[in-house]
Structure formats: structure tokens, C-alpha cells
Amino acid sequence: MKIEREDWTARQPEMETNNLVFLAENSSNTGMTRQHSRSLGGKRVVDYAPDVRFERLTMLSSVRVNCEIVPCIFEHCSFHTDAKLFFVEK
């Protein structure tokens, strides 16, 4: 791994930066109900949360150096490899 990292670092000055694409991924719970909580002094938190039938949205976007942005939203999915590959292929 160290050799690969050094090779990558050595090749960076010659790279065409316009060909680089960065992926940004985020997930959102549309029910807006907190899934976790904190308490003082290590005590357990016990509370009621309404039975909200929420949707999970996964947002993925590609960003290029030239500011070109391609967003995509996946509904009802926690992000996994198949969806990522679908996005990258398109």
C-alpha cells in the first residue's frame, strides 16, 4: 500500500484535473424523528417516539473541478454498492 500511495503522489502533478470526479453521499430520514439521544451522567434515555412511517432518502452527487454537478436521489434505500455503481455508470 505504501508503494501505491507513493506512486499516486508522484503522478499527481501530471494528472489532468478536469477528469477528476468527486462523489458526495448523504442520507436523510424524512420522519424527522431522532434515532439516538444523549443523557447526563451516563444514564439511559427512555422516551416515546411517535410511529412515523418515514422515508429514507439517499442523495448522491458528483462534483467536477469545473463546477459541473450531477445530483441523484434514491428513495427507500440505505445506500449500497449497487446504487453507487448504477450512478457511476450513468
C-alpha positions in Angstrom: 0.0 0.0 0.0 2.9 2.4 0.8 4.4 1.9 -2.7 1.0 2.5 -4.3 0.5 5.7 -2.3 3.9 7.0 -3.2 3.2 6.2 -6.9 -0.1 8.1 -6.7 1.6 11.1 -5.1 4.3 11.1 -7.8 1.8 11.1 -10.6 -0.4 13.9 -9.2 1.4 16.8 -10.9 0.8 15.3 -14.3 -2.9 14.5 -13.8 -5.5 16.2 -15.8 -7.6 17.7 -13.0 -10.6 18.2 -15.4 -11.0 14.5 -15.5 -11.4 14.1 -11.7 -14.9 13.4 -10.3 -15.7 13.6 -6.6 -18.7 11.8 -5.1 -20.6 13.2 -2.2 -23.1 11.0 -0.4 -25.7 11.8 2.3 -28.8 10.1 3.8 -31.9 11.7 5.3 -34.8 10.5 7.5 -37.9 12.4 6.3 -39.8 11.4 9.5 -37.6 13.9 11.4 -37.7 11.7 14.5 -34.3 11.4 16.2 -33.0 7.9 16.2 -30.5 8.4 19.0 -30.3 10.6 22.2 -27.8 11.7 24.9 -28.2 11.9 28.6 -26.3 13.3 31.6 -24.1 11.2 33.8 -24.3 8.0 31.6 -28.0 7.5 32.4 -30.2 5.6 30.0 -32.6 7.7 27.9 -36.1 6.4 27.8 -38.8 8.3 25.8 -41.6 7.9 23.4 -41.3 8.5 19.7 -44.4 8.6 17.5 -44.8 5.8 15.0 -43.8 7.8 12.0 -43.7 6.0 8.7 -40.8 7.8 7.3 -38.9 7.5 4.1 -35.2 7.3 3.8 -33.7 9.3 1.0 -30.1 8.8 -0.1 -28.6 11.7 -2.0 -25.6 11.2 -4.2 -23.9 13.9 -6.3 -20.8 14.1 -8.4 -18.8 17.2 -8.5 -16.1 18.1 -11.0 -13.4 20.8 -10.8 -15.2 22.8 -13.5 -18.2 23.0 -11.1 -20.4 20.6 -13.0 -22.7 18.9 -10.6 -24.9 15.8 -11.2 -27.3 15.0 -8.3 -29.3 11.9 -7.8 -31.8 10.8 -5.1 -32.6 7.2 -4.2 -35.8 6.7 -2.3 -36.4 3.9 0.3 -32.8 2.8 0.3 -29.9 2.9 2.6 -27.0 3.4 0.2 -25.3 0.3 -1.0 -22.8 -0.7 -3.7 -25.3 -1.5 -6.5 -26.8 2.0 -6.4 -23.4 3.6 -6.4 -22.3 1.6 -9.4 -25.6 2.5 -11.2 -24.9 6.2 -10.6 -21.3 5.9 -11.7 -22.1 4.0 -14.9 -24.8 6.6 -15.9 
